[in-house]
Amino acid sequence: MGAKVKLAVAAVAVGGVAAAVRRRRVAKTREWVVMTVLREPRELTGDARPDALARLAEHHEVRVTAAPGGRGSEIAVRPATGQARESLRAVKQLLETGEVLRVEGQTEGRRTAVGRAVLPAAKRLARRSA
């Protein structure tokens, strides 16, 4: 084989590998995020669709199906942005409990003697691993 042919074959191989890597990256960002919710599918589709789920569907592709074993519904979301997982968790909490739980800072209280002793060591270890 001539040098030009070898060079052309190598270029095609490199181009194919680069295309496969790009496809894999795009596929990873467009994977479905699925959660099971304790609601019947008919409560989550059509006119009965909750507002929170409708807002989620405005920005992402959403599918609602019956969960296996009659355990409610599966809500599958194909994210358009990176916020789909957090948004779906909030929708699940809202549908099941009626509120979205948030953690804001430490609750009132004092650290125990063990907690006060361990905290500086944990900070040192965190700095070493960073």
N, CA and C atoms as a LAMMPS dump frame, in Angstrom:
ITEM: TIMESTEP
0
ITEM: NUMBER OF ATOMS
390
ITEM: BOX BOUNDS ff ff ff
-5.0000000000000000e+02 5.0000000000000000e+02
-5.0000000000000000e+02 5.0000000000000000e+02
-5.0000000000000000e+02 5.0000000000000000e+02
ITEM: ATOMS id mol type element x y z
1 1 1 N 0.849 -1.183 0
2 1 2 C 0 0 0
3 1 3 C 0.891 1.241 0
4 2 1 N 0.41 2.248 -0.714
5 2 2 C 1.177 3.474 -0.794
6 2 3 C 0.986 4.318 0.458
7 3 1 N 1.84 5.287 0.627
8 3 2 C 1.791 6.173 1.788
9 3 3 C 0.507 6.983 1.83
10 4 1 N 0.025 7.402 0.644
11 4 2 C -1.203 8.195 0.595
12 4 3 C -2.415 7.377 1.023
13 5 1 N -2.432 6.116 0.622
14 5 2 C -3.548 5.236 0.988
15 5 3 C -3.54 4.99 2.493
16 6 1 N -2.355 4.727 3.05
17 6 2 C -2.249 4.507 4.492
18 6 3 C -2.693 5.736 5.27
19 7 1 N -2.305 6.897 4.791
20 7 2 C -2.695 8.141 5.443
21 7 3 C -4.206 8.343 5.378
22 8 1 N -4.808 8.028 4.244
23 8 2 C -6.257 8.161 4.09
24 8 3 C -6.997 7.2 5.016
25 9 1 N -6.516 5.961 5.123
26 9 2 C -7.138 4.971 6.017
27 9 3 C -7.028 5.425 7.468
28 10 1 N -5.877 5.952 7.855
29 10 2 C -5.69 6.441 9.226
30 10 3 C -6.616 7.613 9.518
31 11 1 N -6.782 8.512 8.55
32 11 2 C -7.661 9.666 8.746
33 11 3 C -9.114 9.235 8.919
34 12 1 N -9.536 8.256 8.136
35 12 2 C -10.908 7.749 8.253
36 12 3 C -11.105 7.083 9.619
37 13 1 N -10.112 6.324 10.07
38 13 2 C -10.222 5.652 11.367
39 13 3 C -10.305 6.666 12.501
40 14 1 N -9.466 7.688 12.456
41 14 2 C -9.487 8.724 13.494
42 14 3 C -10.82 9.459 13.473
43 15 1 N -11.319 9.778 12.295
44 15 2 C -12.617 10.453 12.176
45 15 3 C -13.746 9.606 12.726
46 16 1 N -13.704 8.303 12.483
47 16 2 C -14.737 7.403 13.012
48 16 3 C -14.713 7.326 14.529
49 17 1 N -13.517 7.273 15.112
50 17 2 C -13.386 7.245 16.57
51 17 3 C -13.9 8.547 17.177
52 18 1 N -13.541 9.673 16.565
53 18 2 C -13.998 10.969 17.083
54 18 3 C -15.52 11.075 17.017
55 19 1 N -16.126 10.593 15.944
56 19 2 C -17.59 10.634 15.818
57 19 3 C -18.249 9.749 16.868
58 20 1 N -17.658 8.58 17.128
59 20 2 C -18.224 7.677 18.138
60 20 3 C -18.16 8.308 19.529
61 21 1 N -17.061 8.989 19.838
62 21 2 C -16.923 9.657 21.138
63 21 3 C -17.957 10.766 21.273
64 22 1 N -18.16 11.558 20.216
65 22 2 C -19.168 12.618 20.25
66 22 3 C -20.562 12.047 20.455
67 23 1 N -20.892 10.96 19.745
68 23 2 C -22.216 10.336 19.899
69 23 3 C -22.421 9.846 21.322
70 24 1 N -21.381 9.262 21.916
71 24 2 C -21.486 8.745 23.272
72 24 3 C -21.723 9.874 24.275
73 25 1 N -21.027 11.02 24.086
74 25 2 C -21.224 12.169 24.974
75 25 3 C -22.642 12.699 24.868
76 26 1 N -23.152 12.822 23.646
77 26 2 C -24.51 13.317 23.442
78 26 3 C -25.505 12.347 24.051
79 27 1 N -25.283 11.04 23.879
80 27 2 C -26.2 10.04 24.44
81 27 3 C -26.232 10.121 25.956
82 28 1 N -25.079 10.354 26.604
83 28 2 C -25.046 10.449 28.061
84 28 3 C -25.848 11.636 28.573
85 29 1 N -25.777 12.746 27.877
86 29 2 C -26.501 13.921 28.341
87 29 3 C -27.988 13.805 28.077
88 30 1 N -28.417 12.888 27.216
89 30 2 C -29.822 12.76 26.874
90 30 3 C -30.42 11.463 27.428
91 31 1 N -29.834 10.88 28.463
92 31 2 C -30.379 9.669 29.066
93 31 3 C -31.651 9.989 29.833
94 32 1 N -32.532 9.007 29.929
95 32 2 C -33.787 9.173 30.653
96 32 3 C -33.53 9.086 32.154
97 33 1 N -34.192 9.932 32.913
98 33 2 C -34.192 9.882 34.376
99 33 3 C -35.581 9.38 34.763
100 34 1 N -35.658 8.278 35.521
101 34 2 C -36.937 7.652 35.818
102 34 3 C -37.123 7.537 37.324
103 35 1 N -38.315 7.888 37.8
104 35 2 C -38.679 7.735 39.207
105 35 3 C -40.079 7.154 39.31
106 36 1 N -40.283 6.356 40.341
107 36 2 C -41.603 5.798 40.61
108 36 3 C -42.322 6.697 41.6
109 37 1 N -43.583 6.992 41.305
110 37 2 C -44.391 7.881 42.134
111 37 3 C -45.641 7.124 42.559
112 38 1 N -46.046 7.303 43.803
113 38 2 C -47.223 6.605 44.321
114 38 3 C -48.514 7.304 43.901
115 39 1 N -48.758 7.346 42.608
116 39 2 C -49.98 7.907 42.025
117 39 3 C -50.355 7.052 40.827
118 40 1 N -51.629 6.982 40.524
119 40 2 C -52.095 6.256 39.344
120 40 3 C -51.729 7.055 38.086
121 41 1 N -51.419 6.37 36.967
122 41 2 C -51.07 7.089 35.735
123 41 3 C -52.167 8.042 35.261
124 42 1 N -53.423 7.696 35.455
125 42 2 C -54.51 8.575 34.992
126 42 3 C -54.552 9.892 35.768
127 43 1 N -53.984 9.92 36.991
128 43 2 C -53.913 11.15 37.778
129 43 3 C -52.81 12.083 37.29
130 44 1 N -51.901 11.547 36.465
131 44 2 C -50.733 12.324 36.038
132 44 3 C -50.763 12.7 34.564
133 45 1 N -51.832 12.335 33.857
134 45 2 C -51.908 12.628 32.431
135 45 3 C -53.201 13.376 32.105
136 46 1 N -53.235 13.966 30.941
137 46 2 C -54.438 14.65 30.473
138 46 3 C -54.772 15.877 31.296
139 47 1 N -56.081 16.113 31.486
140 47 2 C -56.546 17.289 32.225
141 47 3 C -56.195 17.221 33.706
142 48 1 N -56 16.013 34.222
143 48 2 C -55.711 15.841 35.648
144 48 3 C -54.232 16.039 35.974
145 49 1 N -53.402 16.345 34.983
146 49 2 C -51.962 16.498 35.207
147 49 3 C -51.696 17.631 36.194
148 50 1 N -50.934 17.36 37.248
149 50 2 C -50.586 18.411 38.216
150 50 3 C -49.746 19.513 37.564
151 51 1 N -49.863 20.717 38.093
152 51 2 C -49.135 21.867 37.545
153 51 3 C -47.623 21.655 37.551
154 52 1 N -47.11 21.044 38.623
155 52 2 C -45.662 20.841 38.722
156 52 3 C -45.166 19.927 37.598
157 53 1 N -45.932 18.91 37.268
158 53 2 C -45.549 18.009 36.19
159 53 3 C -45.689 18.696 34.833
160 54 1 N -46.691 19.531 34.681
161 54 2 C -46.871 20.286 33.436
162 54 3 C -45.701 21.247 33.223
163 55 1 N -45.238 21.895 34.288
164 55 2 C -44.083 22.798 34.17
165 55 3 C -42.827 22.031 33.776
166 56 1 N -42.671 20.829 34.337
167 56 2 C -41.524 19.991 33.994
168 56 3 C -41.591 19.604 32.513
169 57 1 N -42.786 19.295 32.024
170 57 2 C -42.964 18.885 30.628
171 57 3 C -42.741 20.04 29.656
172 58 1 N -42.841 21.275 30.117
173 58 2 C -42.585 22.424 29.241
174 58 3 C -41.123 22.501 28.818
175 59 1 N -40.22 22.001 29.677
176 59 2 C -38.782 22.14 29.43
177 59 3 C -38.095 20.832 29.058
178 60 1 N -38.739 19.696 29.328
179 60 2 C -38.124 18.388 29.094
180 60 3 C -39.149 17.461 28.44
181 61 1 N -38.659 16.379 27.853
182 61 2 C -39.552 15.354 27.324
183 61 3 C -39.97 14.462 28.492
184 62 1 N -41.288 14.291 28.706
185 62 2 C -41.801 13.552 29.854
186 62 3 C -42.721 12.437 29.378
187 63 1 N -42.568 11.242 29.974
188 63 2 C -43.455 10.107 29.711
189 63 3 C -43.944 9.554 31.035
190 64 1 N -45.232 9.227 31.091
191 64 2 C -45.818 8.639 32.298
192 64 3 C -46.367 7.27 31.917
193 65 1 N -45.916 6.229 32.639
194 65 2 C -46.388 4.864 32.405
195 65 3 C -46.702 4.21 33.741
196 66 1 N -47.451 3.114 33.688
197 66 2 C -47.757 2.369 34.908
198 66 3 C -46.486 1.671 35.399
199 67 1 N -46.262 1.71 36.697
200 67 2 C -45.092 1.048 37.275
201 67 3 C -45.35 -0.451 37.347
202 68 1 N -44.311 -1.261 37.269
203 68 2 C -44.491 -2.711 37.36
204 68 3 C -45.099 -3.112 38.699
205 69 1 N -45.943 -4.119 38.676
206 69 2 C -46.531 -4.645 39.908
207 69 3 C -47.598 -3.757 40.501
208 70 1 N -48.129 -2.83 39.735
209 70 2 C -49.178 -1.954 40.247
210 70 3 C -48.718 -1.033 41.355
211 71 1 N -47.456 -0.61 41.326
212 71 2 C -46.9 0.249 42.38
213 71 3 C -46.921 1.714 42.008
214 72 1 N -47.977 2.176 41.37
215 72 2 C -48.081 3.584 41.03
216 72 3 C -47.697 3.842 39.592
217 73 1 N -46.94 4.917 39.366
218 73 2 C -46.557 5.332 38.021
219 73 3 C -45.061 5.558 37.94
220 74 1 N -44.535 5.42 36.751
221 74 2 C -43.157 5.79 36.484
222 74 3 C -43.179 7.059 35.656
223 75 1 N -42.463 8.068 36.119
224 75 2 C -42.312 9.298 35.361
225 75 3 C -40.897 9.275 34.803
226 76 1 N -40.797 9.272 33.475
227 76 2 C -39.501 9.274 32.803
228 76 3 C -39.293 10.642 32.174
229 77 1 N -38.118 11.21 32.399
230 77 2 C -37.792 12.538 31.882
231 77 3 C -36.495 12.446 31.096
232 78 1 N -36.523 12.941 29.861
233 78 2 C -35.298 13.079 29.071
234 78 3 C -34.902 14.535 29.173
235 79 1 N -33.81 14.809 29.877
236 79 2 C -33.469 16.2 30.189
237 79 3 C -33.017 17.003 28.985
238 80 1 N -33.491 18.231 28.945
239 80 2 C -32.992 19.192 27.97
240 80 3 C -31.838 19.972 28.591
241 81 1 N -31.807 20.035 29.929
242 81 2 C -30.728 20.693 30.664
243 81 3 C -30.305 19.77 31.797
244 82 1 N -29.323 20.164 32.576
245 82 2 C -28.834 19.337 33.671
246 82 3 C -29.712 19.35 34.909
247 83 1 N -30.776 20.146 34.922
248 83 2 C -31.602 20.291 36.116
249 83 3 C -32.733 19.276 36.199
250 84 1 N -32.809 18.323 35.306
251 84 2 C -33.957 17.414 35.254
252 84 3 C -34.064 16.545 36.501
253 85 1 N -32.964 16.017 36.985
254 85 2 C -33.013 15.118 38.147
255 85 3 C -33.539 15.848 39.387
256 86 1 N -33.028 17.048 39.64
257 86 2 C -33.483 17.813 40.791
258 86 3 C -34.95 18.206 40.64
259 87 1 N -35.334 18.591 39.434
260 87 2 C -36.729 18.971 39.187
261 87 3 C -37.661 17.787 39.372
262 88 1 N -37.247 16.611 38.897
263 88 2 C -38.08 15.412 39.051
264 88 3 C -38.21 15.014 40.518
265 89 1 N -37.141 15.157 41.284
266 89 2 C -37.226 14.868 42.727
267 89 3 C -38.221 15.8 43.409
268 90 1 N -38.184 17.076 43.038
269 90 2 C -39.114 18.034 43.626
270 90 3 C -40.558 17.697 43.252
271 91 1 N -40.795 17.288 41.999
272 91 2 C -42.147 16.899 41.57
273 91 3 C -42.614 15.674 42.347
274 92 1 N -41.735 14.697 42.524
275 92 2 C -42.092 13.49 43.281
276 92 3 C -42.478 13.849 44.719
277 93 1 N -41.684 14.679 45.376
278 93 2 C -42.001 15.085 46.742
279 93 3 C -43.331 15.826 46.806
280 94 1 N -43.551 16.702 45.858
281 94 2 C -44.787 17.473 45.829
282 94 3 C -46.005 16.575 45.622
283 95 1 N -45.884 15.59 44.729
284 95 2 C -47.006 14.692 44.462
285 95 3 C -47.301 13.771 45.638
286 96 1 N -46.251 13.305 46.315
287 96 2 C -46.449 12.326 47.38
288 96 3 C -46.716 12.943 48.747
289 97 1 N -46.131 14.106 49.033
290 97 2 C -46.29 14.688 50.371
291 97 3 C -46.998 16.031 50.363
292 98 1 N -47.104 16.646 49.197
293 98 2 C -47.751 17.948 49.118
294 98 3 C -46.818 19.114 49.362
295 99 1 N -45.528 18.844 49.583
296 99 2 C -44.563 19.919 49.785
297 99 3 C -43.184 19.454 49.33
298 100 1 N -42.33 20.412 49.044
299 100 2 C -40.953 20.121 48.661
300 100 3 C -40.076 20.44 49.857
301 101 1 N -39.367 19.431 50.341
302 101 2 C -38.54 19.6 51.531
303 101 3 C -37.189 20.201 51.16
304 102 1 N -36.748 21.155 51.92
305 102 2 C -35.462 21.817 51.702
306 102 3 C -34.682 21.798 53.013
307 103 1 N -33.378 21.629 52.902
308 103 2 C -32.506 21.686 54.066
309 103 3 C -31.788 23.023 54.008
310 104 1 N -31.965 23.822 55.043
311 104 2 C -31.338 25.143 55.086
312 104 3 C -30.502 25.267 56.353
313 105 1 N -29.236 25.009 56.224
314 105 2 C -28.332 25.168 57.357
315 105 3 C -28.501 24.096 58.417
316 106 1 N -27.778 24.261 59.48
317 106 2 C -27.807 23.316 60.583
318 106 3 C -28.959 23.651 61.522
319 107 1 N -29.577 22.636 62.045
320 107 2 C -30.631 22.861 63.024
321 107 3 C -30.022 23.416 64.301
322 108 1 N -30.868 23.923 65.188
323 108 2 C -30.364 24.47 66.443
324 108 3 C -29.728 23.371 67.273
325 109 1 N -28.752 23.734 68.019
326 109 2 C -28.096 22.76 68.873
327 109 3 C -26.611 23.019 68.944
328 110 1 N -25.929 22.231 69.727
329 110 2 C -24.484 22.378 69.899
330 110 3 C -23.814 21.077 69.519
331 111 1 N -22.568 21.198 69.094
332 111 2 C -21.798 19.998 68.778
333 111 3 C -21.423 19.293 70.079
334 112 1 N -21.392 17.98 70
335 112 2 C -20.96 17.201 71.154
336 112 3 C -19.443 17.262 71.251
337 113 1 N -18.894 16.751 72.332
338 113 2 C -17.44 16.745 72.521
339 113 3 C -16.766 15.942 71.408
340 114 1 N -17.358 14.828 71.01
341 114 2 C -16.788 14.003 69.942
342 114 3 C -16.833 14.782 68.622
343 115 1 N -17.948 15.448 68.352
344 115 2 C -18.077 16.228 67.128
345 115 3 C -17.063 17.351 67.055
346 116 1 N -16.827 18.019 68.185
347 116 2 C -15.842 19.097 68.207
348 116 3 C -14.429 18.552 67.984
349 117 1 N -14.146 17.343 68.461
350 117 2 C -12.82 16.758 68.299
351 117 3 C -12.599 16.248 66.874
352 118 1 N -13.631 15.724 66.24
353 118 2 C -13.497 15.12 64.919
354 118 3 C -13.473 16.173 63.812
355 119 1 N -14.167 17.289 63.984
356 119 2 C -14.289 18.285 62.929
357 119 3 C -12.939 18.806 62.409
358 120 1 N -11.991 19.217 63.256
359 120 2 C -10.7 19.697 62.724
360 120 3 C -9.95 18.609 61.954
361 121 1 N -10.017 17.382 62.419
362 121 2 C -9.326 16.283 61.719
363 121 3 C -9.973 16.054 60.353
364 122 1 N -11.276 16.111 60.287
365 122 2 C -11.964 15.924 59.016
366 122 3 C -11.626 17.027 58.03
367 123 1 N -11.529 18.262 58.505
368 123 2 C -11.143 19.377 57.627
369 123 3 C -9.737 19.201 57.093
370 124 1 N -8.807 18.731 57.962
371 124 2 C -7.435 18.49 57.491
372 124 3 C -7.402 17.411 56.421
373 125 1 N -8.149 16.335 56.626
374 125 2 C -8.192 15.261 55.626
375 125 3 C -8.794 15.753 54.317
376 126 1 N -9.791 16.589 54.38
377 126 2 C -10.418 17.115 53.169
378 126 3 C -9.435 17.979 52.389
379 127 1 N -8.617 18.771 53.111
380 127 2 C -7.633 19.606 52.437
381 127 3 C -6.552 18.764 51.779
382 128 1 N -6.15 17.659 52.417
383 128 2 C -5.118 16.793 51.853
384 128 3 C -5.602 16.101 50.589
385 129 1 N -6.858 15.667 50.577
386 129 2 C -7.376 14.934 49.409
387 129 3 C -7.683 15.85 48.236
388 130 1 N -7.81 17.153 48.492
389 130 2 C -8.143 18.089 47.41
390 130 3 C -6.982 18.469 46.563
